[in-house]
């Protein structure tokens, strides 16, 4: 099988370490994302002659489409699993038939903002004052850790915000699950908080003595020929070791260029780098290479929650600290060209006011219409000297001035523009998803009896968001006109 020299070189440099790999086609698009315990062995296996001879048609099609590859080196296989999922959700590669759902790995959440915190399993991490542990790639390990800390540290399971004697009437968790039973005063708030702190320390891996005690108990049970108990302890211990050690971290999708290239278009210091910028300046006929390039994109669904993004690259290397995002204010209908014009107008009006450095080239995601809209706005601002290029997705043609350039797929100039365009698209899409998620969270108020449109507006006007409302005290919510203690209690219970 004949391979391009750049792939041969990267295959030779692959490390024997865990991580993720990204396959790209001749247009620079990510077509497959995978994980590996050993990047060297896994990635090289795709290019063995036997792969093409024995693999199914999908794998053969993938291998024949690969024109370039990148890797992210990670510290463990668990990290690789989590990073793989995030990359697939961000880029939706066409050869990844699995992992395209909204599956999220479990976390453990301890509600530190409650008088008597409890621990729960969840799949979304929010900025709500709670302590989160995970994510865990093994649901069994997460559930074992949940059950263990509840029993070992006496944490309550009941749903009441402040449990009382009435809640204990039909509850026997203090008998069968070793609950500390703060509802009937078996423990003080300070003592319960100490239990919570110890549980958090265990989940952080700071209490290895606890696991050693379980190991000793398992050995004692085995020596006493109580094999059933020993087996149960062994299984629990195995899952707890997995949970404590697994505390995986998702690799940054801004990538890692050392060891064969950064993984994503964000922050990717590619081999083309400065050479690509030089080639781009020559291809476009610019007076000098574009030292600073700013790329813009629009994301919306039928005009709703429309947002714009702007990413910047210096010498071909994106600078995430200088990224900007925009909530479209002037339109409620789908019109990418006018939305692009708004982003350009707001961005460059501010740059002029601040006297900031202006880019050497503006790239817009789209074709002739989007490019002309950006040029018109710059001309209205007296910045017609700033060149504008458009990169159309379908055929990867470059629109510039009155020309349409069709560069070869391996052109360093085209790759610079593709990666910036794709990064602008990713950044805009991430912001759009964030706004959609916020709207979904706010709709939770609609499910509470007694909260109509006017009352919902008054509540959000006071607290700013559902996240802040969930952190507010019941007394503060009850103090709002037309709410009262009963509705405030219902709101708190619903948002917990």
C-alpha positions in Angstrom: 0.0 0.0 0.0 1.5 3.3 -1.1 1.4 6.0 1.6 2.2 9.7 1.5 5.6 10.6 3.0 4.0 12.7 5.8 1.9 9.7 7.0 5.0 7.4 6.8 6.9 9.9 9.0 4.2 10.2 11.5 3.8 6.4 11.7 7.5 6.2 12.5 7.2 8.7 15.3 4.1 7.3 17.0 4.6 6.8 20.8 3.8 3.6 22.7 1.4 5.6 24.9 -2.4 5.8 25.3 -4.3 8.5 23.5 -6.6 9.4 20.6 -6.0 9.5 16.9 -7.7 11.6 14.2 -7.8 10.6 10.5 -8.2 13.3 7.9 -9.2 13.1 4.2 -7.6 15.0 1.4 -9.6 18.1 2.2 -8.3 18.2 5.7 -11.7 17.1 7.2 -11.7 14.8 10.2 -13.3 11.6 9.0 -12.6 9.2 12.0 -11.6 9.5 15.6 -10.4 6.6 17.6 -8.8 5.7 21.0 -5.9 3.4 21.8 -4.0 2.0 24.8 -0.9 2.2 22.5 -1.1 4.7 19.7 1.9 3.0 18.0 0.3 -0.4 17.7 -3.3 0.7 17.0 -2.6 3.4 14.4 -0.1 1.3 12.5 -2.5 -1.6 12.3 -4.7 0.3 9.9 -1.9 0.4 7.3 -1.0 -3.3 7.3 -1.5 -5.0 4.0 -3.7 -7.6 5.8 -6.1 -4.8 6.9 -7.1 -4.1 3.3 -7.3 -7.8 2.5 -9.5 -9.0 5.5 -11.2 -5.9 6.8 -14.9 -5.1 6.2 -15.8 -2.6 3.4 -16.2 0.3 5.9 -12.6 -0.1 7.2 -11.2 -0.5 3.7 -13.0 2.7 2.7 -11.7 4.6 5.7 -8.1 3.5 5.1 -8.2 4.5 1.4 -9.6 7.9 2.4 -6.9 8.8 4.9 -4.6 11.6 3.7 -3.3 12.8 7.0 -3.5 11.9 10.7 -3.0 13.5 14.1 -2.7 12.3 17.7 -3.3 13.4 21.3 -1.1 11.7 23.8 -3.0 11.2 27.1 -2.0 9.8 30.5 -4.4 6.8 30.6 -6.8 4.7 28.5 -9.7 6.1 30.5 -8.7 9.7 29.5 -8.6 8.4 25.9 -12.2 7.1 26.1 -13.5 10.4 27.4 -11.5 12.5 24.9 -12.7 10.3 22.0 -16.3 10.9 23.0 -15.8 14.7 23.2 -14.0 14.8 19.8 -16.7 12.8 18.1 -19.5 15.0 19.5 -17.6 18.1 18.3 -16.7 17.0 14.8 -19.2 14.2 13.9 -16.8 12.2 11.7 -18.6 10.3 9.0 -16.9 7.0 9.7 -17.8 7.0 13.4 -21.1 5.2 13.4 -21.1 4.9 17.2 -20.8 7.5 19.9 -22.9 10.0 17.9 -25.6 10.0 20.5 -25.7 12.3 23.5 -24.3 9.7 25.9 -22.4 11.3 28.8 -20.2 9.5 31.3 -21.5 9.4 34.9 -20.3 11.7 37.7 -20.9 11.8 41.4 -22.3 15.0 42.7 -22.3 16.1 46.4 -24.6 19.1 47.1 -22.4 21.2 49.3 -24.9 24.1 49.3 -27.4 22.1 51.3 -27.7 22.0 55.1 -27.3 18.2 55.0 -25.6 17.3 51.7 -26.4 14.1 49.9 -24.5 12.4 47.0 -26.1 11.5 43.7 -25.3 10.1 40.3 -25.6 12.5 37.4 -24.3 13.0 33.8 -24.1 16.8 33.6 -21.7 19.1 35.5 -23.0 22.6 36.3 -21.7 25.6 38.0 -24.0 25.2 40.9 -21.8 25.1 44.0 -21.8 21.3 44.2 -18.7 19.1 44.3 -18.3 16.8 41.3 -16.2 13.7 41.0 -15.4 11.9 37.7 -16.4 11.5 35.0 -16.2 7.7 35.2 -16.0 5.5 32.1 -17.4 2.6 34.1 -21.0 3.1 35.4 -20.5 0.1 37.7 -17.5 1.7 39.3 -19.4 5.0 39.8 -22.4 3.2 41.3 -20.2 1.2 43.6 -18.5 4.3 44.8 -21.9 6.0 45.4 -23.2 3.0 47.5 -19.9 2.8 49.4 -19.7 6.4 50.5 -23.4 6.5 51.5 -22.9 3.4 53.7 -19.4 4.1 55.0 -19.9 7.7 55.8 -23.6 7.6 56.7 -24.8 10.0 54.0 -28.5 10.3 53.6 -30.5 9.2 50.5 -33.8 11.0 51.1 -34.9 13.8 48.8 -36.1 16.3 51.4 -34.0 19.6 51.4 -34.0 19.7 55.2 -35.1 16.2 56.5 -37.2 16.1 59.6 -38.9 13.6 61.9 -41.9 13.4 59.4 -39.5 12.2 56.7 -38.2 9.5 59.0 -41.6 8.0 59.6 -41.5 5.9 56.4 -37.7 5.6 56.2 -35.4 2.9 57.5 -32.2 3.9 55.9 -30.6 4.4 59.2 -31.1 0.8 59.9 -30.4 -0.9 56.6 -28.0 1.5 55.1 -26.2 3.0 58.1 -27.5 6.5 57.5 -26.5 9.1 60.1 -30.2 10.1 60.3 -29.9 13.9 60.7 -33.7 13.9 60.4 -34.1 12.7 64.0 -31.0 14.3 65.5 -28.8 11.3 65.5 -26.0 13.6 64.3 -25.3 17.3 64.4 -24.8 19.5 61.4 -21.1 19.8 62.1 -20.6 16.1 62.5 -22.5 15.5 59.3 -20.4 18.0 57.5 -17.3 16.2 58.7 -18.7 12.9 57.2 -19.2 14.7 53.9 -15.6 16.1 54.0 -14.3 12.5 54.5 -16.4 11.2 51.7 -15.0 13.8 49.4 -11.5 13.0 50.5 -12.0 9.4 49.7 -13.4 10.1 46.2 -10.3 12.3 45.6 -8.1 9.3 46.4 -6.8 10.8 49.6 -7.9 7.9 51.9 -6.0 4.8 50.8 -6.2 3.4 54.3 -10.0 2.8 53.7 -9.2 0.5 50.8 -6.5 -1.3 52.8 -9.0 -2.0 55.6 -11.4 -3.5 53.0 -8.5 -5.6 51.6 -7.7 -6.8 55.1 -11.4 -7.6 55.8 -11.6 -9.6 52.5 -8.5 -11.7 53.5 -9.9 -12.3 57.0 -13.2 -13.5 55.5 -11.3 -15.8 53.1 -9.2 -17.3 55.9 -12.4 -17.9 57.9 -13.7 -19.8 54.9 -16.5 -17.2 54.4 -16.0 -17.2 50.7 -19.3 -15.5 49.8 -18.4 -12.5 51.9 -14.8 -12.5 50.6 -16.1 -12.5 47.0 -18.5 -9.7 47.7 -15.7 -7.6 49.2 -13.4 -8.5 46.4 -15.8 -7.3 43.7 -16.6 -4.1 45.6 -12.9 -3.4 46.2 -12.1 -3.9 42.5 -14.8 -1.4 41.5 -13.7 1.1 44.2 -10.0 0.9 43.0 -11.3 1.6 39.5 -13.4 4.5 40.6 -10.7 6.2 42.7 -7.9 5.7 40.1 -10.1 6.5 37.2 -10.7 10.1 37.9 -10.1 10.8 34.2 -9.6 14.1 32.5 -10.6 14.9 29.0 -7.7 15.9 26.8 -7.8 19.4 25.6 -9.0 19.5 22.1 -6.7 22.4 21.4 -4.4 19.5 20.8 -0.7 18.6 21.3 1.7 19.2 18.4 4.7 17.4 20.0 4.7 13.8 18.9 3.3 14.2 15.4 1.0 17.1 15.5 -1.8 18.7 17.5 -5.1 17.0 17.5 -7.6 19.6 16.4 -7.8 22.8 14.4 -7.8 24.9 17.6 -4.2 25.8 18.6 -2.8 23.3 16.0 0.8 24.3 15.2 1.0 22.3 12.0 4.0 21.5 9.8 2.7 24.0 7.3 2.7 26.9 9.9 4.7 29.8 8.6 5.2 28.1 5.3 1.5 27.8 4.9 1.1 31.5 5.6 3.8 32.3 3.0 2.1 30.1 0.5 -1.3 31.7 1.2 0.1 35.2 0.7 1.5 34.1 -2.7 -1.7 32.3 -3.7 -3.9 35.3 -3.0 -1.4 37.8 -4.5 -1.0 39.8 -1.2 1.7 42.3 -0.8 3.0 40.5 2.3 2.0 37.2 4.0 -1.0 37.5 6.3 0.7 37.6 9.7 -2.7 37.8 11.5 -5.8 36.1 10.1 -9.3 36.4 11.7 -12.0 33.9 10.7 -15.8 34.3 11.2 -18.7 31.8 11.2 -22.4 31.9 11.9 -24.5 29.2 13.7 -28.3 29.1 14.0 -31.3 27.0 13.5 -33.8 28.8 11.3 -32.6 32.1 12.7 -33.2 31.2 16.4 -30.4 31.6 18.9 -28.2 32.9 16.1 -24.5 33.4 17.1 -21.3 34.4 15.5 -17.8 33.4 16.2 -14.4 34.9 15.5 -11.1 33.0 15.8 -7.6 34.4 15.3 -4.4 32.9 14.1 -0.9 34.4 14.2 1.5 33.0 11.6 -1.0 30.2 11.0 -1.3 29.2 14.7 -4.7 29.9 16.4 -4.7 31.9 19.5 -7.7 30.8 21.7 -7.2 33.6 24.2 -8.2 36.1 21.4 -11.3 34.2 20.3 -14.6 36.2 20.4 -18.3 35.2 20.2 -21.3 37.2 19.3 -25.0 36.9 20.0 -26.8 38.1 16.9 -29.0 41.1 17.8 -30.5 42.5 14.6 -32.1 39.4 12.9 -34.6 36.7 13.9 -34.7 35.0 10.5 -32.0 32.8 8.8 -29.8 35.1 6.8 -26.2 34.2 7.1 -24.9 37.1 5.0 -26.6 39.8 7.1 -25.6 38.0 10.3 -22.0 37.9 9.0 -22.2 41.6 8.3 -23.3 42.3 11.9 -20.4 40.3 13.3 -17.9 42.2 11.1 -19.5 45.5 11.9 -19.3 45.0 15.7 -15.9 43.4 15.7 -14.1 46.1 13.6 -16.0 49.0 15.1 -14.6 48.0 18.5 -11.1 47.5 17.1 -11.1 51.0 15.6 -12.4 52.5 18.9 -9.6 50.7 20.9 -6.9 51.5 18.3 -6.1 47.8 18.2 -4.0 46.0 15.6 -6.1 45.1 12.5 -5.8 41.7 10.9 -4.0 41.2 7.6 -6.7 38.9 6.2 -10.4 38.2 7.1 -11.7 34.7 6.3 -15.5 34.1 6.3 -17.1 30.6 6.3 -19.1 30.7 3.0 -19.0 31.7 -0.6 -19.4 34.8 -2.6 -22.4 36.2 -0.8 -20.8 36.0 2.7 -17.6 37.5 1.4 -19.3 40.4 -0.3 -21.3 41.1 2.9 -18.0 41.3 4.9 -16.3 43.5 2.3 -19.2 45.9 2.3 -19.2 46.3 6.0 -15.4 46.9 6.1 -15.8 49.5 3.3 -18.5 51.3 5.4 -16.1 51.5 8.3 -13.3 52.9 6.0 -11.4 49.6 6.2 -11.7 48.5 2.6 -7.9 47.8 2.5 -8.3 44.7 4.6 -8.6 41.7 2.2 -11.5 39.3 2.7 -11.6 35.7 1.5 -14.4 33.1 1.6 -14.0 29.4 1.8 -17.0 27.4 0.6 -17.5 24.0 2.2 -18.8 22.0 -0.7 -15.9 22.2 -3.1 -13.4 23.9 -0.9 -13.0 26.8 -3.4 -11.5 30.0 -2.2 -13.4 33.2 -3.2 -11.1 36.3 -3.2 -11.8 39.5 -5.0 -13.1 38.6 -8.4 -11.3 35.2 -8.4 -12.3 31.7 -7.5 -9.2 29.6 -6.5 -9.2 25.9 -6.5 -6.0 24.8 -4.8 -4.9 21.2 -4.5 -5.9 19.3 -1.4 -2.3 19.1 -0.1 -1.7 22.8 -0.5 -0.3 24.4 2.7 -2.2 27.6 1.9 -5.6 25.7 1.7 -4.9 23.8 4.9 -4.3 27.0 6.8 -7.7 28.3 5.7 -9.5 25.0 6.2 -8.3 24.6 9.8 -9.2 28.2 10.7 -12.6 27.8 9.0 -13.3 24.6 10.9 -12.2 26.1 14.2 -14.5 29.1 13.7 -17.3 26.6 13.0 -16.6 24.6 16.1 -16.4 27.7 18.3 -19.7 29.0 17.0 -21.4 25.6 17.3 -20.2 25.3 20.9 -21.7 28.7 21.8 -25.0 27.8 20.1 -25.3 24.5 22.0 -24.6 26.4 25.2 -27.4 28.8 24.6 -29.8 25.9 23.6 -28.9 24.1 26.9 -29.5 27.3 28.9 -33.0 27.6 27.2 -33.8 24.0 28.1 -32.8 24.5 31.7 -34.9 27.6 32.0 -37.9 25.7 30.6 -37.8 23.6 33.8 -39.7 26.5 35.5 -42.6 25.9 33.1 -43.1 22.5 34.7 -43.7 23.9 38.2 -47.4 24.4 39.0 -48.2 28.0 39.9 -45.5 29.6 37.7 -46.9 31.3 34.7 -45.1 33.5 32.1 -45.2 36.7 34.2 -44.0 35.0 37.4 -41.3 33.2 35.5 -40.0 36.5 34.1 -40.1 38.1 37.5 -38.1 35.2 39.0 -35.5 35.3 36.3 -35.3 39.0 36.4 -34.4 38.8 40.1 -32.0 35.9 40.0 -30.7 36.2 36.5 -30.7 32.4 35.6 -32.1 29.1 36.7 -28.6 28.1 37.9 -28.5 31.1 40.3 -32.1 30.4 41.4 -31.1 26.9 42.3 -28.4 28.2 44.6 -30.6 30.8 46.3 -32.1 30.1 49.7 -35.7 29.2 50.1 -36.2 32.3 52.1 -34.8 34.5 49.4 -37.1 32.9 46.8 -40.1 33.2 49.1 -39.5 36.9 49.6 -40.4 37.6 45.9 -43.9 39.1 45.5 -46.4 36.5 44.6 -44.2 33.5 45.5 -44.4 32.7 49.2 -43.0 29.8 51.3 -45.0 26.9 49.7 -44.1 27.8 46.1 -40.5 28.5 47.1 -40.2 25.1 48.7 -41.6 23.5 45.5 -39.1 25.5 43.3 -36.2 24.3 45.4 -37.3 20.7 45.4 -37.8 20.8 41.6 -34.4 22.4 40.9 -32.3 20.2 43.3 
